[in-house]
Amino acid sequence: MTVAARPEVLAAIDIGSSSINVLVATSSLERIDQRSELVGLAEAIERQGRIEPEDRGLILNALEDYIDLARAAGAARITLVGTEPLRRAANASEMVALVRKMTGLPLRIVTVEQEAQLAFIGACAGRVPDRPTAVLDIGSSMTLISLHSAG
């Protein structure tokens, strides 16, 4: 009798324009938990051009909560991704270093193209579409369009 391997538990945390999101799921794409906390980071960066101390605190508190949640669910890997607001923040490298120091995990700031690819993969549940497909990610500070041509 062969025992089927249990799917690995993974977590992704996204620091976006209006919210910080966490998704904890199995490697077979079964959702375990998903949460979101509004932080309004894009507005703060629009005003100041940088991530101010109070916003750093909001980010770090949310990350700490979500990392704890992911670890409690058995996440073997936790990925931290920063999008549009971190691409625009003058002091994004300071935030990346602070996150690494406080959590022990790297925070990767993705390009616009990488963000579009990730949105497409997520919208298609990791499967290659069998027909031409467009995915629109209407964020709070930008819109991403991803296309796939079948064949």
N, C-alpha and C positions, 0 to 999 in steps of 0.2 A: 504494500500500500504506500503510495507516494503522497507526502504531505505537501500541499500547495504552499508556496512562499507567500507570506503576508506582504501586501503592498507597503512600500516605504511611506512614511508620513513626512510631508514637506510643508514648508510655510514660505509665503512671500509677503513682504510688507512694502507698500508703495507710499512714498511721500509725494503727494500731488499738490495741485494748485489750491484746492479747497479742503481736501481731507487727507487723512492718513488711513490707509486700508490694510487689513490683514486677511489673508486667505490661508487656511490650514486645510490640506487635502491629502489624499493618498496619491501615490504615483499612478494609480489607475483612474485618477480624476474624481474620486468620491469626496465630496465636500464634508469636512468635519466641523469647521467653524468659519465664519466670515463676519467681520465687524468693520465699522468705519467711525472715525471721529473727525468732526469738522474742526479745522484749524484756521482756514482763510489765509494761508501762507502767501498766495499770489498777491493779494491786496497789500499785505505788509511789505513785500518786496517791491511792489509798484511804488509805494510811498517812500520807502527808505533806500531801496537799491541793495539791501543787504538783510541778513537774518539777524534780528535784534535779540538781546538776551531773553526777553520774555517769550519770544517765538522759539528760541533754542530750548527753553524749558518745556514748552508744550510738545515739541517734537520728541525730546528725550523721554518725557513721561509716557507719551503714547507708545514709543518704541519699547520701553521697559515693560509696560503692560502687555503688549502684543507678543514680545519675545517670551515672557513668562507663560502666556496662554499657549503659544506654540510648543514650548518645551513640555508643558503639562499634558499636551495632547500627544506627546511622543515624537515631535518633529526631529528627524535626523539631520535635516539641513534647513537653514533659515536664510533667505535671500532678502537683502534690503536694497530697494531701488528708489532713486530720486529722479523726478521728472522736471517739467518746465520751470517751477520756481527755483529749483537748485541750479538749473542751467543759467538762470539770470542773476542769481545772487552774487554780488561782488566777493563775498566771504564764504562761498560754498566749500572751498578747500578746508577752511577752519571747521565747518560743520562736519565734514567727512572725517576729519581727524578726531573731533570730539566724540562722534558716534562710535568710532573704532575704540577709543579709549574707554568709554563708558559701557559698551556692550561686548567688546571683544570681536565684533562682527564688522566686515567691510560694508560700507555704503557705496553703491555704484551709481553714479549719475549717468543715465543713458542719453544717447543722442535722440533727436527727433525721429530719425529713421528706425532706431532700435525700439523706441516707444511705440511706433506704428506697427512694427513687426510683432511685438509682444501683445498689443491690443488685438491684432488679427488672429494670432495663435489662440488667445483666450476666447475670442468670439467664436472660433471654429472648434473649440474644445480639443485643440491639438491635432485635429485631423485635416488632411488636405482635401479641400472641397472638390467635388466631382463636376462642378460647373463654374463658370466665371462668377466671382464673388467680390463684393466690395464691403468693407467694414468702415463705418464712421464712428470715431470716438470724439464725442462732443464734450470736451473738457471745459473747465471754467475760464481758461485763459487762451486756449487754442483748440483747433479742430484737426484731427489726424485722419487721413484717408489711406486705407490699405487696399490693394487690389490683387486679385489672383485670377489668372487666365487658365482655364482647364486645358488639359492636353499637354 
